[in-house]
C-alpha cells in the first residue's frame, strides 16, 4: 500500500506569486462515501474522489467485506451497495486500515452491529500507536466484543453482536466517534440518540440526511441526532469538493509571503471544517469566500487569500472541533507573527498521527522559536518573519504525520532554512498533489530517494 520512502530538501525562500489553484479532494468525504455507499441499497456513484493512500485502504477494506466497487475513470467510482447488515468476511480475515483513523473507527462502527463478523483490524505503525479506548468502550455498549480484553490499540479482533441495541451518547469533539455511533445505530434494534453540545464535523449526517426514516436531526442549543435502526438506506450520488484542510497550507503560505495572492477553487466550506479560516479572519487575515453554493447538504466555494500582517493568535477551546487538522500550520503562522499566541483545549492533539504539539515544538525550536506547553495548552512566542537561512530543520524518519511534514515545508519556504524532511511519502495519505502545487507556486526543492 505504501509509497517508496523519500525525503525532501529545501533551501530557498519562495518568491511572491499570484496564482489560482485547485487542491486535492476532501479526504473525510471520500472515505465516508465508500463506507456509507457499501451499506446503502442499489448503486451509489461518486466522482472527484481523493485517490490517496487513506482512501485506497478504505476501498480495499470494503472489497474484503464483499462490496463490489468499479472504477469508471480518474476519481470516479460505482459502489454496489449490499444494504445494512450485509457486509461479510471469513472468520479471522485481517483488514488493514494503514494510516487511516477515519476508516478504522467508522468501519468498526458499521461492523460492530453487522451479524456474524469475527475479524481482525490493524494499521500501520502510526495507527497502532493511537488509543482506541473510547471507541472500544462505545461499541461494546451496542454489544460488540473486542479481543484481547483491556487492550485498546490495533491490532484488535472484533466479534459483532447479533442482537445490537441502540444507545444514548453524549458526543464530544470527535466526529469519528460520533460517526461510529451513528453507523452502529443504523443496524441496531430500537433507537440511538446522540446529544451534541460541541459541533464537530457533520459529513456523516449530511450524507445520510435524505434517509428521513433512518435519521432525524433537531437543531437547538444542543444538536440531537436520532437514529432509527433497521431502516434501509438510499444510494448516494456525490461529487466531492476540495479539502479545506489541504487548502489551509497554501492559505498560510500566501498570508505570510509578501506581495502574494492565491485563489483556491472549489473547496468544501462546511462550517464544521472552516474554524482555521474563521480564527485567522478574527486576527486580521485577508481571507474571503466567494462563489459559495450548496451541493448535497455541503457548502463549497472559492477561497481568496492576500498576504498581510497578522495579529498574534488567541485560539479559545471551542475552536478545536472545527480546526483539528490545521493546528500544525497554525503553530507555524503563530511562530512567524510577532507576539505571544495561545492555543487552548489541545488534549486530543496528543493522539493524532503523532503527538502534534510535541512534534511541532521540536520543529519550531530548530528555527529558534520558543514554545511552552501544558497538557491542554500551547504558548508560542512569535518572532515575526525571520531569516533562518543559517538554521536547519530536520524531521527524522518515523514521524508518519502528513500535517507535520506539510507545516514544516511551509515554514522552510517562508524562512529560507535548509530543511530535510525524511519520510515525506506520508503526505500522500491525504494530499498527493501537494508537491505539484508547491512547484506551480514557484517553490524550489529536491526529492531524495
C-alpha positions as CSV (number, residue, x, y, z in Angstrom):
1,X,0.0,0.0,0.0
2,X,2.8,2.5,0.9
3,X,4.9,4.5,-1.5
4,X,8.7,4.1,-1.6
5,X,10.3,6.2,1.2
6,X,11.8,9.5,0.1
7,X,12.9,12.8,1.7
8,X,12.6,16.4,0.6
9,X,15.4,19.0,0.7
10,X,14.5,22.7,0.7
11,X,16.9,25.6,1.0
12,X,15.4,28.6,-0.8
13,X,12.7,31.1,0.2
14,X,9.7,31.3,-2.0
15,X,9.2,34.4,-4.2
16,X,5.9,36.4,-4.4
17,X,3.2,34.8,-6.6
18,X,-0.3,35.5,-7.9
19,X,-2.0,32.2,-8.8
20,X,-5.2,30.2,-9.0
21,X,-5.0,26.5,-7.9
22,X,-7.2,23.5,-7.1
23,X,-6.4,21.4,-4.1
24,X,-6.9,17.6,-3.6
25,X,-10.4,16.4,-2.9
26,X,-11.8,16.1,0.6
27,X,-10.4,13.1,2.4
28,X,-13.2,12.9,5.0
29,X,-16.0,12.9,2.4
30,X,-14.1,10.4,0.1
31,X,-13.7,7.9,2.9
32,X,-17.2,8.3,4.1
33,X,-18.7,7.9,0.7
34,X,-17.3,4.4,0.2
35,X,-18.2,3.2,3.7
36,X,-21.8,4.6,3.6
37,X,-22.2,3.6,-0.1
38,X,-21.4,0.0,0.9
39,X,-24.3,-0.2,3.3
40,X,-26.8,1.6,1.1
41,X,-29.3,-0.2,-1.3
42,X,-28.5,-0.1,-5.0
43,X,-25.6,1.5,-6.8
44,X,-24.0,4.7,-5.5
45,X,-22.0,6.9,-7.9
46,X,-19.2,9.1,-6.5
47,X,-16.9,11.5,-8.5
48,X,-13.9,13.6,-7.8
49,X,-12.8,11.2,-5.1
50,X,-9.4,11.7,-3.5
51,X,-7.2,8.9,-4.6
52,X,-4.8,9.0,-1.7
53,X,-3.4,6.2,0.4
54,X,-6.0,6.5,3.1
55,X,-8.9,6.3,0.6
56,X,-7.3,3.4,-1.2
57,X,-7.1,1.4,2.0
58,X,-10.8,2.2,2.6
59,X,-11.7,0.9,-0.9
60,X,-9.7,-2.3,-0.2
61,X,-11.4,-2.8,3.2
62,X,-14.8,-2.5,1.6
63,X,-13.9,-5.0,-1.1
64,X,-12.6,-7.5,1.5
65,X,-16.1,-7.3,3.1
66,X,-17.8,-8.3,-0.2
67,X,-18.5,-4.9,-1.7
68,X,-18.2,-4.6,-5.5
69,X,-16.5,-1.3,-6.4
70,X,-15.9,-0.3,-10.0
71,X,-13.6,2.4,-11.1
72,X,-15.1,4.3,-14.0
73,X,-12.2,6.8,-14.5
74,X,-9.9,9.1,-12.5
75,X,-11.7,9.8,-9.2
76,X,-14.9,8.2,-10.4
77,X,-16.5,5.1,-8.9
78,X,-19.6,3.0,-8.7
79,X,-20.3,1.3,-5.4
80,X,-22.6,-1.7,-5.4
81,X,-24.3,-1.3,-2.0
82,X,-25.0,-4.5,-0.1
83,X,-27.5,-2.9,2.3
84,X,-27.5,-2.7,6.0
85,X,-26.1,-5.7,8.0
86,X,-24.9,-7.5,4.8
87,X,-21.1,-7.0,4.9
88,X,-19.3,-10.2,5.4
89,X,-15.8,-11.7,5.6
90,X,-14.5,-15.1,6.6
91,X,-13.6,-15.7,10.3
92,X,-10.2,-14.2,11.2
93,X,-9.9,-12.2,8.0
94,X,-7.4,-9.3,8.5
95,X,-8.3,-5.8,7.4
96,X,-5.5,-3.3,7.3
97,X,-6.6,0.4,7.6
98,X,-2.9,1.5,7.2
99,X,-2.7,5.2,8.4
100,X,-6.4,6.0,8.3
101,X,-8.0,6.5,11.7
102,X,-11.3,7.6,10.0
103,X,-11.5,4.4,8.0
104,X,-10.8,2.3,11.1
105,X,-13.2,4.0,13.5
106,X,-16.1,4.3,11.1
107,X,-15.7,0.8,9.7
108,X,-15.7,-0.6,13.3
109,X,-18.9,1.3,13.9
110,X,-20.5,-0.5,10.9
111,X,-19.1,-3.9,11.8
112,X,-20.0,-3.8,15.5
113,X,-23.7,-4.3,14.7
114,X,-23.3,-6.3,11.5
115,X,-24.2,-10.0,12.2
116,X,-21.6,-12.8,12.0
117,X,-18.4,-10.7,12.0
118,X,-15.3,-12.0,13.6
119,X,-12.3,-10.4,12.0
120,X,-9.1,-8.6,12.9
121,X,-8.4,-4.9,12.2
122,X,-4.9,-3.5,12.1
123,X,-3.0,-0.5,10.8
124,X,0.5,0.9,10.1
125,X,3.0,1.7,12.9
126,X,1.4,5.2,13.4
127,X,-2.2,3.9,13.6
128,X,-1.1,1.2,16.0
129,X,0.1,3.9,18.5
130,X,-3.3,5.6,18.6
131,X,-5.6,4.7,21.5
132,X,-9.0,3.2,20.5
133,X,-10.2,3.1,24.1
134,X,-13.2,5.4,23.8
135,X,-14.2,3.7,20.6
136,X,-14.0,0.2,22.1
137,X,-16.0,1.3,25.1
138,X,-18.7,2.9,23.0
139,X,-19.1,0.0,20.6
140,X,-19.1,-2.5,23.4
141,X,-22.3,-0.8,24.6
142,X,-24.0,-1.9,21.4
143,X,-23.0,-5.5,22.3
144,X,-19.8,-5.9,20.3
145,X,-16.8,-7.7,21.8
146,X,-13.1,-6.7,21.3
147,X,-10.2,-9.0,22.0
148,X,-7.8,-9.2,23.7
149,X,-9.7,-7.7,26.6
150,X,-8.5,-4.4,28.0
151,X,-6.2,-3.8,25.0
152,X,-7.0,-0.6,23.2
153,X,-4.5,-0.4,20.3
154,X,-4.5,-2.2,17.0
155,X,-4.4,-5.0,16.0
156,X,-7.8,-5.8,17.6
157,X,-10.3,-8.6,16.9
158,X,-13.9,-7.6,16.7
159,X,-16.8,-10.0,17.3
160,X,-20.0,-8.4,16.3
161,X,-23.3,-8.8,18.1
162,X,-26.4,-10.4,16.5
163,X,-28.7,-8.5,18.9
164,X,-27.4,-4.9,18.8
165,X,-29.5,-2.5,20.9
166,X,-29.4,1.3,20.4
167,X,-27.7,3.5,22.9
168,X,-27.7,7.2,24.1
169,X,-24.4,9.0,23.6
170,X,-23.2,12.5,24.7
171,X,-20.8,13.4,21.9
172,X,-17.5,15.2,22.5
173,X,-15.2,16.9,19.9
174,X,-14.5,13.7,17.9
175,X,-16.5,13.4,14.7
176,X,-15.1,9.9,14.2
177,X,-16.6,8.6,17.4
178,X,-19.9,10.3,16.7
179,X,-19.9,8.8,13.2
180,X,-19.1,5.4,14.5
181,X,-22.1,5.6,16.9
182,X,-24.4,6.8,14.0
183,X,-23.2,3.9,11.8
184,X,-23.6,1.3,14.5
185,X,-27.1,2.6,15.4
186,X,-28.3,2.2,11.8
187,X,-28.4,-1.6,12.1
188,X,-29.4,-1.8,15.8
189,X,-32.8,-2.6,17.3
190,X,-34.6,0.5,18.7
191,X,-33.3,4.0,18.5
192,X,-29.9,5.6,19.1
193,X,-29.8,9.1,20.4
194,X,-26.7,11.4,20.1
195,X,-26.7,14.7,22.0
196,X,-24.1,17.1,20.7
197,X,-23.2,20.2,22.6
198,X,-19.9,20.9,20.7
199,X,-20.3,21.0,17.0
200,X,-18.0,18.5,15.3
201,X,-17.7,17.5,11.6
202,X,-21.1,16.6,10.2
203,X,-20.3,14.9,6.9
204,X,-21.7,11.6,8.1
205,X,-25.1,13.1,8.9
206,X,-25.1,15.1,5.7
207,X,-24.6,12.0,3.6
208,X,-27.4,10.2,5.4
209,X,-29.8,13.2,5.8
210,X,-32.2,12.2,2.9
211,X,-33.0,8.9,4.7
212,X,-35.6,10.6,6.9
213,X,-36.9,7.2,8.2
214,X,-33.4,6.3,9.5
215,X,-32.1,9.6,10.8
216,X,-33.6,12.8,12.2
217,X,-31.7,15.9,13.3
218,X,-33.0,18.6,15.6
219,X,-31.1,21.8,15.9
220,X,-31.3,23.9,19.1
221,X,-29.0,24.8,21.9
222,X,-27.8,21.3,21.6
223,X,-28.0,19.3,18.4
224,X,-29.9,16.0,18.8
225,X,-29.4,13.2,16.2
226,X,-32.0,10.3,16.4
227,X,-31.0,7.2,14.5
228,X,-33.8,4.7,13.9
229,X,-32.4,1.2,13.4
230,X,-33.0,-1.3,10.7
231,X,-34.3,1.1,8.0
232,X,-32.8,0.7,4.5
233,X,-30.7,3.5,3.1
234,X,-31.0,5.1,-0.3
235,X,-27.9,5.1,-2.6
236,X,-25.7,8.2,-2.7
237,X,-24.7,10.4,-5.6
238,X,-21.8,12.7,-4.7
239,X,-19.2,15.0,-6.3
240,X,-16.5,15.6,-3.7
241,X,-15.3,19.2,-3.2
242,X,-11.7,20.2,-2.5
243,X,-10.3,19.6,1.0
244,X,-10.3,22.7,3.3
245,X,-7.5,21.1,5.4
246,X,-5.3,20.7,2.4
247,X,-6.1,24.3,1.3
248,X,-5.0,25.6,4.7
249,X,-1.3,25.1,4.0
250,X,-1.5,27.2,0.8
251,X,-3.5,29.8,2.6
252,X,-0.9,30.1,5.4
253,X,1.9,30.3,2.9
254,X,0.2,33.1,1.0
255,X,-0.7,35.1,4.1
256,X,2.9,35.4,5.1
257,X,4.6,35.5,1.7
258,X,4.9,39.2,0.8
259,X,3.0,40.6,-2.2
260,X,1.3,37.3,-2.9
261,X,-2.3,36.3,-3.8
262,X,-4.0,33.0,-4.3
263,X,-7.4,31.8,-5.4
264,X,-8.2,28.2,-4.3
265,X,-11.1,26.9,-6.4
266,X,-14.0,24.6,-5.4
267,X,-13.2,24.0,-1.8
268,X,-15.6,22.4,0.8
269,X,-16.7,25.2,3.1
270,X,-18.8,23.1,5.6
271,X,-18.9,25.4,8.7
272,X,-17.7,22.4,10.9
273,X,-14.5,22.5,8.9
274,X,-13.7,26.2,8.5
275,X,-12.5,27.1,12.0
276,X,-9.0,27.7,10.7
277,X,-10.2,30.4,8.3
278,X,-12.6,32.0,10.9
279,X,-9.9,32.1,13.5
280,X,-7.4,33.8,11.2
281,X,-10.0,36.3,10.0
282,X,-10.5,37.4,13.6
283,X,-6.8,38.0,13.7
284,X,-6.9,40.3,10.6
285,X,-6.1,37.7,7.9
286,X,-7.2,38.8,4.4
287,X,-9.3,35.8,3.5
288,X,-12.6,35.8,1.6
289,X,-15.0,33.1,0.5
290,X,-16.6,33.7,-2.9
291,X,-18.9,31.8,-5.3
292,X,-20.4,29.9,-2.4
293,X,-23.2,27.3,-3.2
294,X,-24.8,24.3,-1.6
295,X,-24.5,20.8,-3.0
296,X,-25.6,17.6,-1.3
297,X,-26.1,19.4,2.1
298,X,-22.5,20.6,1.8
299,X,-21.3,24.2,1.1
300,X,-18.5,24.8,-1.4
301,X,-16.8,27.8,-3.0
302,X,-13.5,29.6,-3.7
303,X,-11.1,30.9,-1.1
304,X,-9.3,34.2,-1.9
305,X,-6.2,34.9,0.1
306,X,-3.9,38.0,0.1
307,X,-0.6,38.4,2.0
308,X,-1.0,40.7,5.1
309,X,0.2,41.4,8.6
310,X,-1.4,39.0,11.2
311,X,-2.1,39.6,14.9
312,X,-0.8,37.1,17.5
313,X,-3.4,34.3,17.6
314,X,-5.6,33.5,20.6
315,X,-7.5,30.3,20.0
316,X,-10.2,29.5,22.6
317,X,-11.1,25.9,23.3
318,X,-14.3,25.9,21.3
319,X,-12.3,26.3,18.0
320,X,-10.8,22.8,18.4
321,X,-13.6,20.8,16.8
322,X,-13.6,22.8,13.6
323,X,-9.8,23.3,13.4
324,X,-8.4,19.9,14.5
325,X,-6.3,19.2,11.4
326,X,-4.9,22.7,11.0
327,X,-3.1,23.2,14.3
328,X,0.4,22.3,12.9
329,X,0.2,25.0,10.3
330,X,-1.5,27.5,12.8
331,X,1.6,26.9,15.0
332,X,3.8,27.9,12.1
333,X,1.8,31.1,11.5
334,X,2.0,31.9,15.2
335,X,5.8,31.4,15.3
336,X,6.2,33.9,12.4
337,X,3.9,36.5,13.8
338,X,5.3,38.9,16.4
339,X,3.9,38.5,19.9
340,X,2.6,35.6,22.1
341,X,0.0,33.3,20.6
342,X,-2.1,30.9,22.9
343,X,-3.9,27.7,21.8
344,X,-6.3,26.0,24.3
345,X,-8.0,22.7,24.6
346,X,-5.4,20.7,22.7
347,X,-5.6,17.4,24.6
348,X,-6.9,15.5,21.6
349,X,-3.9,16.6,19.5
350,X,-1.7,14.3,21.6
351,X,-3.4,11.2,20.0
352,X,-3.3,12.1,16.3
353,X,-0.9,10.5,13.7
354,X,1.8,11.8,16.1
355,X,1.8,13.9,19.2
356,X,1.3,17.0,17.1
357,X,2.0,19.5,19.9
358,X,5.4,17.9,20.8
359,X,6.5,17.4,17.2
360,X,5.7,21.0,16.2
361,X,7.5,22.3,19.3
362,X,10.6,20.4,18.1
363,X,10.3,21.9,14.6
364,X,9.8,25.5,15.8
365,X,12.7,25.2,18.2
366,X,15.0,24.3,15.3
367,X,14.5,27.8,13.9
368,X,14.8,29.5,17.3
369,X,11.1,29.9,18.2
370,X,10.3,29.4,21.9
371,X,7.1,27.5,23.0
372,X,5.7,26.3,26.3
373,X,3.1,23.6,26.6
374,X,0.9,22.1,29.3
375,X,-1.4,19.1,28.9
376,X,-4.1,21.2,27.3
377,X,-2.4,24.4,26.1
378,X,0.4,25.7,23.9
379,X,2.0,29.2,24.1
380,X,4.2,30.3,21.1
381,X,6.5,33.3,21.4
382,X,6.3,34.5,17.9
383,X,9.3,36.3,16.4
384,X,7.7,37.8,13.3
385,X,9.2,36.9,9.8
386,X,12.7,35.6,10.5
387,X,15.6,34.8,8.2
388,X,16.6,31.3,9.2
389,X,18.9,30.6,6.3
390,X,21.7,29.8,8.8
391,X,19.4,27.3,10.5
392,X,18.4,23.7,9.7
393,X,15.0,21.9,10.1
394,X,15.2,18.2,10.2
395,X,12.3,15.7,10.6
396,X,13.6,12.2,11.2
397,X,12.2,9.1,9.6
398,X,9.5,7.5,11.8
399,X,7.2,10.6,12.0
400,X,4.3,9.3,9.9
401,X,2.3,12.5,10.1
402,X,1.4,14.3,6.9
403,X,0.4,17.5,8.7
404,X,3.7,17.9,10.5
405,X,5.6,17.4,7.2
406,X,3.4,19.9,5.3
407,X,3.7,22.5,8.0
408,X,7.5,22.1,8.2
409,X,7.6,22.5,4.4
410,X,5.8,25.8,4.6
411,X,8.0,27.0,7.4
412,X,11.1,26.3,5.4
413,X,9.8,28.2,2.3
414,X,9.0,31.3,4.4
415,X,12.2,31.4,6.5
416,X,14.8,30.0,4.0
417,X,16.1,27.4,6.5
418,X,17.9,24.4,5.0
419,X,15.4,21.7,5.5
420,X,15.5,17.9,5.3
421,X,12.1,16.1,5.7
422,X,12.6,12.4,5.9
423,X,9.6,10.0,5.2
424,X,7.8,12.7,3.2
425,X,5.8,10.0,1.4
426,X,3.4,10.1,4.3
427,X,1.9,13.3,2.7
428,X,0.4,11.0,0.1
429,X,-2.1,9.7,2.7
430,X,-4.0,13.0,2.3
431,X,-2.5,15.2,-0.3
432,X,-1.0,13.5,-3.3
433,X,-0.8,16.8,-5.3
434,X,0.9,18.8,-2.5
435,X,4.4,18.9,-4.2
436,X,3.0,19.6,-7.6
437,X,1.0,22.6,-6.4
438,X,4.0,23.9,-4.5
439,X,6.0,23.7,-7.8
440,X,3.2,25.7,-9.5
441,X,3.7,28.4,-6.8
442,X,7.4,28.5,-7.5
443,X,8.8,26.5,-4.6
444,X,12.2,25.0,-5.2
445,X,13.0,21.7,-3.6
446,X,14.8,18.4,-4.3
447,X,13.4,14.9,-3.9
448,X,15.9,12.5,-2.4
449,X,15.2,8.7,-2.7
